[in-house]
């Protein structure tokens, strides 16, 4: 069981460190949006680069923080029934849902994103929004965010298995 605990710890730390590192981009987002508001409404000179930068910064930290958000149980969850069930029954249902719904959906999204990311890099694809910045970095961090979420799914699945084995508690 020590190996499972170590795997969970490593995955959780990876997602935590990445999420905390990119969370500071919110300050750049605030500055960009403030600049755009001032330029647009006080000087009548809106900028296209501000829109693009806002779009890219927000997607960057949102995508790279999805796994950590799940780890902290901050995603929307409908647990009206599972909270009333015995702990092991709830863990069993979570294992089934993670395996059947989560991994099925997100591995397919990851597969599609991988192919789209590779194609984008080959074509040196540019965004059709605004000043037409490169789109391939954007698609890359979306793919990385999906991988981090899938990795967190492994951690969450292992945590539920530990509850099933009587070694953990659902939080």
N, C-alpha and C positions, 0 to 999 in steps of 0.2 A: 504493500500500500504506500510505502514511502515514495516509490516511483510516481504513482498517480498524484500524490500531494506535490511533488516537485514539478511535474508537468503543469498542474493547475497554477502553481505559484509563478512559473516562468511565463506562461501565457498571460496571466493577469498583470504581471509586471510590464510586459511588452506593451500591452494596450494602455496601461496606466501612464507609462513614461511618454509614449507617443502622443497620447491625448493631452497630457499636461504641457508638453512641449509646444504643440500647435495651438493650445488655448490662448496663448499670448497674442495670436494674430487678431483676436477680437479688438485689440487696441488699434491695429492698423486699419481694420474695417471701420471703426468709429471715426478715425481721422479722415479716411477716404470719403465716407458718407457726409461728414461735417463739411469738408471742403466742397463737395458737390452741392450741398444745400446752400452754402454761402455763395458759391459761384453762380448758381442758377437763380436764386431768389433775390440776392442783393445786388448782383452785378449783371444779371441777364446773360451770362455766358456759360451755359452748361457744357460739361466735358464728356466726351465719349469714353476716354480712358478710365474715368472714375467708375462708370457703369461696369466696364469689363473687369476692372480690378476688384470691385465689390463682389461680382459674380464668382470670380476665381478664388478669392480669399475665403468667402463664406463656404463654398463647396469644399475647399481644402480641409478646413478644420471640422466641418460637419462630417465628411466622409471618414476622416481618420479618427474620429471620436465615437463612432457607432459602437465598436466593441466595448469600449470602456463604459459607455452609457448603459449597455446591457449588464456589464459586470456590477455596476452600482444600482441596478434595478430601477433605472430611470426611464426606460421605455414604457409606453402605454401597455398595460396588461389588464385583461379582463379575467379576474380570478375570483369571481363570486362563488363559483362552485368549488374550485380546488382548495380554497382556504378553509372550507368546512369539512374537507375530507381528512382522513388520517394522513400523517406526514408521508408515510411510505406509499400510499395510494397516489397522493399528489405527485410524488417524485416519479412514480411509474408513468403517470399520464404525461408529465413533462418529458420524460425520456422518449415516449412514443411520439409526442408532438415535435420534439427537436429532430428526431430521426426522420420522421415522415414528412413533416411540413417544412421546417426550417432548412435542413440540409438539402432537401430536394429543390426548394425554391432558390436558395442562395448559391448552390453549386451551379445551377443553370444560369443564373444571372452572372456569376463569375466567368463561366465558359463563354457566354456571349460578350461580356466586357473584355475578356482577354483577346478574342478575335478582333473586336472593334478597335482595341488599343493598338494591336500590332498593325492593322490596316492603316490606322491613323498615323503611326510613326513612319510607315513605308511611304505613304502619300504626302507626308509633312502637312497634314490637314490643318486648315485654318478655320477659325470660328467665323460664322456668318454674322455675328453680332458686333456691331460697332466698328472698331478699328481693325477688326479681323486678326486678333492675336492667335498664336498657335493653339490648336485644340489638343494635340497629343499629350502635353503634360497634364492637362485637365483629365483626359481619359485614363491616364496612368494612375493618378491618385484616386480616382474613383475605383479602379481595379484593386489598388492596394487597400483601400478602405473595405472593400468586399472581402478581401483575404483576411484582414484583421478581424472582421465580424465573424467569418467562418472559424477562425482560430479561437475566438471567444466562445463560439458554439461548442467547440471541443471541450473547453474548460467547463462550461455550464453543464454539458452532458456528463462529464466525469464527476462533477459535484453532485448531480442527481443520482448517479450510480452509487456514490458513497452513502447517500441518504438511504438508498435501497438496501445497502449492506449493513446499515445501522451504525455507520462511522461518521455521519455528518448530520447537520440540521439544515432544514430549509429556512432561508431568511426572507 
